[in-house]
Amino acid sequence: MSRKAAVVALTALAPISWGSTYFVTTEFLPADRPLFTGLMRALPAGLLLLALTRKLPTGAWWGKSAALGALNIGAFFPLLFLAAYRLPGGVAAVVGSVGPLFVVGLAALLLGERPTTRTLLTAVAAAFGVSLVVLRAGAAFDLTGVGAGLLSSLSMSAGVVLTKRWGRPEGVGSLALTGWQLTAGGLVILPVALLVEGAPPALTGTHLAGYAYLALGNTAISYFLWFRGIERLSASSVTLLGPLSPITAAVIGWAALGQALGPVQVLGMLIAFGATLFGQLAPAKPEAPAKPEAPAKVEAPVAPQAPVAPQVPAAPTATPVPFGSAEKNHQELSMDLEVSAVRR
């Protein structure tokens, strides 16, 4: 396996893990608490990573971490859960699948990554495949839920592009940068959750198990792999891994909830998965045409020359120099030596 393939495979684990979010939210968490759920997913994971890395931002990275945390976590999580609560899982997944198109546009503006026809067609094909997988006849479209889903995709897309643009400070690993963003995002959600939803609900053991999974595997580890992938891959390549999330959600729904998968859903999976793989293949670069070789020069044979008798140099003729110009003669000799040395 090549180095890039290994990076892609590890980064792909993040959206695969996120595909379980809908199942965990509906089966293990208290209902109608999107802000509290986003808070419990982000802040404990961020604080845990801060404790492990023991690094805090310095200088301009306080502001950058706050901005990235707000985009990737603080705004994205509440909007994502609001869309999940207000829309059927399939509709929410389709709305979220437009994220690659947002990333392509923002990457062109902020990173100078020129969108190619290949990338655009791949993103459209992935969204079309996702729609075949998750949409059902008679699916309800709630305007608030659709708006929340679009804004969540836009927020996450902006976070991906800015994470790629800013990189990370020297001497700071991806784990510490992930902890900064999760903590900042959780602190953004905290006051909003208290104002809008009030005090935390009474939690059962099932609720705590669900939140523990979301905070550790679904967030701390997954976002570390995600940000690590952003650093090593192009923004478009990373975001085209996103369709793996709704595909995973559909498979979990079939295996754990008994949801049927018909031929149309299977076809959609193949299209979305094929687009995901196609998006990771670098386009072949045209090879430069080989330059024609110059014909070899044929040297004419050199006729032997008669030996030349060595010449004996004539003895130098001494020129009388007046005593008064000795210093002048010495300076001219020195200047001649210096100029000769410079020319060499």
C-alpha positions as CSV (number, residue, x, y, z in Angstrom):
1,M,0.0,0.0,0.0
2,S,1.4,3.4,-1.0
3,R,1.8,6.2,1.5
4,K,-1.1,8.2,0.1
5,A,-3.4,5.2,0.1
6,A,-2.6,4.6,3.8
7,V,-3.4,8.3,4.5
8,V,-6.7,8.0,2.6
9,A,-7.7,4.8,4.3
10,L,-7.1,6.3,7.8
11,T,-8.9,9.5,6.9
12,A,-11.8,7.5,5.6
13,L,-12.4,6.0,9.1
14,A,-13.7,9.4,10.2
15,P,-16.7,9.7,7.9
16,I,-17.3,6.0,8.4
17,S,-17.5,6.6,12.1
18,W,-19.8,9.6,11.6
19,G,-22.2,7.4,9.7
20,S,-23.2,5.9,13.1
21,T,-24.2,9.3,14.5
22,Y,-27.8,9.1,13.3
23,F,-28.2,5.6,14.8
24,V,-26.7,6.6,18.2
25,T,-28.7,9.8,18.3
26,T,-32.1,8.2,17.7
27,E,-31.5,5.0,19.7
28,F,-29.3,6.0,22.7
29,L,-29.7,9.8,23.4
30,P,-32.4,11.9,24.9
31,A,-34.8,13.4,22.3
32,D,-34.9,17.0,21.2
33,R,-31.6,18.1,22.7
34,P,-29.4,19.0,19.8
35,L,-27.4,21.7,21.5
36,F,-26.7,19.6,24.6
37,T,-25.8,16.6,22.4
38,G,-23.3,18.7,20.4
39,L,-21.9,20.0,23.7
40,M,-21.4,16.5,25.2
41,R,-19.8,15.4,22.0
42,A,-17.3,18.2,21.7
43,L,-16.2,19.6,25.1
44,P,-15.3,16.3,26.9
45,A,-13.3,15.1,23.9
46,G,-11.5,18.5,23.6
47,L,-10.6,18.6,27.3
48,L,-9.4,15.0,27.2
49,L,-7.0,15.8,24.3
50,L,-5.8,19.0,26.0
51,A,-4.9,16.9,29.1
52,L,-3.1,14.3,27.0
53,T,-1.0,16.8,24.9
54,R,-0.6,19.6,27.5
55,K,-0.2,22.2,24.8
56,L,-2.1,25.5,24.5
57,P,-2.3,27.9,21.6
58,T,0.1,30.9,21.5
59,G,0.0,34.2,19.7
60,A,-2.3,34.3,16.7
61,W,-3.3,30.7,17.1
62,W,-5.7,31.7,19.9
63,G,-7.9,33.4,17.3
64,K,-7.3,30.8,14.7
65,S,-8.2,28.0,17.0
66,A,-11.4,29.8,18.0
67,A,-12.4,30.4,14.4
68,L,-11.7,26.8,13.4
69,G,-13.4,25.5,16.5
70,A,-16.5,27.6,15.7
71,L,-16.7,26.5,12.1
72,N,-15.8,22.8,12.5
73,I,-17.5,22.2,15.8
74,G,-19.3,25.1,17.4
75,A,-21.7,25.8,14.5
76,F,-21.5,22.5,12.7
77,F,-22.6,20.2,15.6
78,P,-25.8,22.1,16.6
79,L,-26.8,22.6,13.0
80,L,-26.1,19.0,12.2
81,F,-28.2,17.7,15.1
82,L,-31.0,20.2,14.4
83,A,-31.2,18.8,10.9
84,A,-31.1,15.3,12.2
85,Y,-34.0,16.0,14.6
86,R,-36.1,17.9,12.1
87,L,-35.5,15.8,9.0
88,P,-35.6,12.1,8.2
89,G,-32.1,10.7,8.2
90,G,-32.1,10.2,4.5
91,V,-33.1,13.8,3.7
92,A,-30.5,15.1,6.2
93,A,-27.8,13.0,4.5
94,V,-28.7,14.3,1.1
95,V,-28.5,17.9,2.2
96,G,-25.2,17.2,3.8
97,S,-23.8,15.6,0.7
98,V,-23.5,18.9,-1.1
99,G,-20.5,19.7,1.1
100,P,-17.9,18.7,-1.5
101,L,-19.3,21.3,-3.9
102,F,-19.0,24.0,-1.2
103,V,-15.4,22.9,-0.6
104,V,-14.6,23.0,-4.3
105,G,-15.8,26.7,-4.5
106,L,-14.1,27.8,-1.2
107,A,-10.8,26.0,-2.1
108,A,-10.7,27.9,-5.4
109,L,-11.1,31.2,-3.6
110,L,-8.8,30.6,-0.6
111,L,-6.4,28.0,-1.7
112,G,-6.1,28.6,-5.4
113,E,-7.1,25.0,-6.1
114,R,-8.7,25.3,-9.6
115,P,-11.9,23.3,-9.8
116,T,-11.6,20.7,-12.6
117,T,-14.4,19.1,-14.6
118,R,-13.3,15.8,-13.1
119,T,-13.8,17.1,-9.5
120,L,-17.1,18.7,-10.1
121,L,-18.6,15.6,-11.9
122,T,-17.3,13.4,-9.1
123,A,-19.0,15.6,-6.4
124,V,-22.2,15.6,-8.3
125,A,-22.1,11.8,-8.9
126,A,-21.4,11.3,-5.2
127,A,-24.4,13.4,-4.2
128,F,-26.6,11.6,-6.7
129,G,-25.6,8.2,-5.4
130,V,-26.3,9.3,-1.8
131,S,-29.8,10.5,-2.9
132,L,-30.5,7.1,-4.3
133,V,-29.4,5.4,-1.1
134,V,-31.3,7.4,1.5
135,L,-34.3,9.1,-0.1
136,R,-37.6,7.4,0.2
137,A,-40.9,8.1,-1.4
138,G,-42.9,10.7,0.5
139,A,-40.0,12.0,2.4
140,A,-40.9,15.2,4.3
141,F,-38.9,18.4,3.7
142,D,-38.9,20.7,6.7
143,L,-37.5,24.1,5.7
144,T,-35.9,24.7,9.0
145,G,-34.2,21.3,8.9
146,V,-33.1,21.8,5.3
147,G,-31.6,25.2,6.1
148,A,-29.8,23.8,9.1
149,G,-28.4,21.0,7.0
150,L,-27.1,23.4,4.3
151,L,-25.6,25.8,6.9
152,S,-23.9,22.9,8.7
153,S,-22.3,21.7,5.4
154,L,-21.2,25.3,4.6
155,S,-19.7,25.7,8.1
156,M,-17.8,22.4,7.9
157,S,-16.6,23.1,4.4
158,A,-15.2,26.5,5.4
159,G,-13.5,24.9,8.4
160,V,-11.9,22.3,6.1
161,V,-10.5,24.9,3.7
162,L,-9.2,27.2,6.5
163,T,-7.7,24.2,8.3
164,K,-5.8,23.4,5.1
165,R,-4.9,27.1,4.5
166,W,-3.5,27.7,8.0
167,G,-1.9,24.3,8.7
168,R,-0.7,24.1,12.2
169,P,2.0,25.9,14.2
170,E,5.5,24.5,14.3
171,G,6.1,21.9,17.0
172,V,2.4,21.2,17.5
173,G,0.9,17.9,16.5
174,S,-2.4,17.1,14.9
175,L,-3.7,15.8,18.2
176,A,-3.1,19.1,20.1
177,L,-4.7,21.0,17.2
178,T,-7.8,18.8,17.4
179,G,-8.0,19.4,21.1
180,W,-7.9,23.1,20.6
181,Q,-10.7,23.1,18.1
182,L,-13.0,20.7,20.0
183,T,-12.5,22.7,23.2
184,A,-13.2,26.0,21.5
185,G,-16.2,24.6,19.7
186,G,-17.6,23.2,22.9
187,L,-17.2,26.5,24.7
188,V,-19.1,28.2,21.8
189,I,-22.0,25.7,22.3
190,L,-22.1,25.8,26.1
191,P,-23.8,29.2,26.7
192,V,-26.2,28.7,23.7
193,A,-27.3,25.3,25.0
194,L,-27.9,26.7,28.5
195,L,-30.0,29.7,27.1
196,V,-32.0,27.7,24.6
197,E,-32.4,24.3,26.2
198,G,-32.0,25.1,29.9
199,A,-30.5,22.7,32.4
200,P,-29.2,19.4,31.2
201,P,-31.7,16.5,31.2
202,A,-31.6,13.6,33.6
203,L,-29.3,11.0,32.0
204,T,-29.6,7.3,32.2
205,G,-26.8,4.7,31.7
206,T,-27.8,4.3,28.1
207,H,-27.5,8.1,27.6
208,L,-24.1,8.1,29.2
209,A,-22.9,5.2,27.0
210,G,-24.1,7.0,23.9
211,Y,-22.4,10.2,24.8
212,A,-19.2,8.4,25.7
213,Y,-19.1,6.8,22.3
214,L,-19.8,10.1,20.5
215,A,-17.1,11.9,22.5
216,L,-14.3,9.3,22.2
217,G,-14.5,7.2,19.0
218,N,-16.9,9.4,17.0
219,T,-15.2,12.7,17.8
220,A,-11.8,12.6,19.5
221,I,-10.3,9.9,17.4
222,S,-12.3,10.6,14.2
223,Y,-11.5,14.3,14.1
224,F,-7.8,13.6,14.8
225,L,-7.8,11.4,11.7
226,W,-9.8,13.9,9.8
227,F,-7.6,16.9,10.5
228,R,-4.5,14.8,9.9
229,G,-5.9,13.9,6.5
230,I,-6.6,17.5,5.7
231,E,-3.0,18.3,6.3
232,R,-1.7,15.6,4.0
233,L,-4.3,15.6,1.2
234,S,-6.0,18.2,-0.9
235,A,-9.2,19.8,0.4
236,S,-11.2,18.4,-2.4
237,S,-9.8,14.9,-2.0
238,V,-10.7,14.9,1.7
239,T,-14.2,16.2,1.4
240,L,-15.0,13.6,-1.3
241,L,-14.7,11.0,1.4
242,G,-17.8,12.4,2.9
243,P,-20.3,10.1,1.1
244,L,-18.9,7.2,3.1
245,S,-20.9,8.6,6.1
246,P,-24.4,8.2,4.6
247,I,-23.4,4.9,3.0
248,T,-22.4,3.7,6.5
249,A,-25.6,5.0,8.0
250,A,-27.6,3.0,5.4
251,V,-25.7,-0.2,6.1
252,I,-26.2,0.3,9.9
253,G,-29.9,1.0,9.4
254,W,-30.2,-2.2,7.3
255,A,-28.2,-4.4,9.8
256,A,-29.4,-3.0,13.1
257,L,-32.8,-1.5,12.4
258,G,-34.1,-3.9,9.7
259,Q,-34.4,-1.1,7.1
260,A,-34.7,-2.6,3.6
261,L,-32.2,-2.0,0.9
262,G,-33.6,-2.4,-2.6
263,P,-31.9,-2.5,-6.0
264,V,-32.1,1.3,-6.2
265,Q,-30.3,1.8,-2.9
266,V,-27.6,-0.7,-3.8
267,L,-27.1,1.1,-7.1
268,G,-26.8,4.4,-5.2
269,M,-24.2,2.9,-2.9
270,L,-22.1,1.7,-5.8
271,I,-22.3,5.1,-7.5
272,A,-21.4,7.0,-4.3
273,F,-18.6,4.6,-3.4
274,G,-17.3,4.6,-6.9
275,A,-17.2,8.4,-6.9
276,T,-15.4,8.4,-3.6
277,L,-12.7,6.1,-4.9
278,F,-12.5,8.0,-8.2
279,G,-12.0,11.3,-6.3
280,Q,-8.9,9.9,-4.6
281,L,-7.1,9.0,-7.9
282,A,-4.8,11.7,-9.1
283,P,-5.2,12.5,-12.8
284,A,-2.4,11.3,-14.9
285,K,0.0,14.0,-15.9
286,P,0.9,14.1,-19.6
287,E,4.5,13.1,-20.2
288,A,6.7,15.6,-21.9
289,P,7.6,14.5,-25.4
290,A,11.1,13.1,-25.7
291,K,13.6,15.5,-27.3
292,P,15.2,14.1,-30.5
293,E,18.8,13.2,-30.0
294,A,21.3,15.2,-31.9
295,P,23.3,13.2,-34.5
296,A,26.7,12.2,-33.2
297,K,29.5,14.3,-34.6
298,V,32.1,12.5,-36.7
299,E,35.5,14.0,-36.2
300,A,37.8,14.0,-39.1
301,P,41.1,12.2,-38.5
302,V,43.9,14.6,-37.6
303,A,47.0,14.3,-39.7
304,P,50.2,13.7,-37.8
305,Q,52.4,16.8,-37.5
306,A,56.1,16.9,-37.7
307,P,57.8,17.3,-34.4
308,V,58.8,20.9,-33.6
309,A,62.1,21.6,-32.1
310,P,61.9,23.2,-28.7
311,Q,62.6,26.9,-28.7
312,V,65.0,28.4,-26.1
313,P,63.6,31.6,-24.7
314,A,65.8,34.6,-25.2
315,A,67.3,36.2,-22.1
316,P,65.3,39.2,-20.9
317,T,66.8,42.6,-21.7
318,A,67.3,44.7,-18.6
319,T,65.9,48.1,-18.9
320,P,67.4,50.8,-16.6
321,V,64.9,52.4,-14.3
322,P,65.6,55.6,-12.5
323,F,65.9,55.4,-8.8
324,G,63.1,57.9,-8.2
325,S,60.4,55.7,-10.0
326,A,61.0,52.5,-8.0
327,E,58.0,53.0,-5.8
328,K,55.8,53.7,-8.9
329,N,57.1,50.5,-10.6
330,H,56.3,48.4,-7.5
331,Q,52.7,49.7,-7.4
332,E,52.0,49.0,-11.0
333,L,53.3,45.5,-10.6
334,S,51.0,44.9,-7.6
335,M,48.0,46.2,-9.4
336,D,48.7,43.9,-12.4
337,L,48.8,40.9,-10.1
338,E,45.6,41.9,-8.3
339,V,43.7,42.4,-11.6
340,S,44.9,39.1,-12.9
341,A,43.8,37.3,-9.7
342,V,40.3,38.9,-9.9
343,R,39.9,37.8,-13.5
344,R,40.6,34.3,-12.6
